[in-house]
Amino acid sequence: MAKKPTSFKAALSFPSRTIAHFYSQIEQQKQVLQRIHEVLPATIAQHALHCVVNGKKLLVYTDTAAWASQLRFYNSAILAAIAPVTRDSVSIMQIKVRVETLQTASPSRKPNIPSAEKIEFIHNHSLTVSDEQLKLALLRLSTTLAKLSKHQAPA
């Protein structure tokens, strides 16, 4: 038995000027990013991750602040290279650092507490110091370290 053709059509198969406009913007941004990569040296180009043209402003996204500062040196070269590709004349380039959403550092980091002997040494040494401000600071330090060492679980 032959299957009936379904009456369902994909959303992109309908003529829609809104979707066509978005696709043209995406294509333009791909072309702009390609031009940016052509202008930059290879080591810097791989760190120009994304770009968006918004009116007269070009936003270039990179992964770290160090590469952002390197990209700023090529401001005029990039603006000149993308001029034939963009619809509007772009006069401002802004570089943004893309922030990763995943936290890389462990949230359960614990302070490195010195041994009880070293804490006692700091306390005893603070009693022999003649400078009152330093003496008070060392006493506070030894007291704080002693409290922290009591709360720290034995390894």
C-alpha angles and dihedrals in degrees: 000000000000119000119243114240110251119245092217117109126193114253092242093056091070118086105252123166092199094058091042089053091052091048091051090051091051091050091049091051091049090052092047091050090049090052090049090052090050093054097046127074112260095251092055096036093065089060094055093091106170140356137199128192110213112177107299093346129090116203115200118190122209135172103242140022091242091062090043090060090049091051091053090066089064095050098118094040092052094047091050093048096051096045095093092048101048124082095217126041106262114212104164128060119194123185120209129190113229110229118216114230095212116088110233099188119076110250092211097066113147127206119255102245117198121235122275090253092057092046089052090048090054090049094048092045091051089060091059097048114107097203106089095206093051091043091054092046093051092047091052091047093051091047093050093046091049091053092048093048091054092052094045113097115237113257 
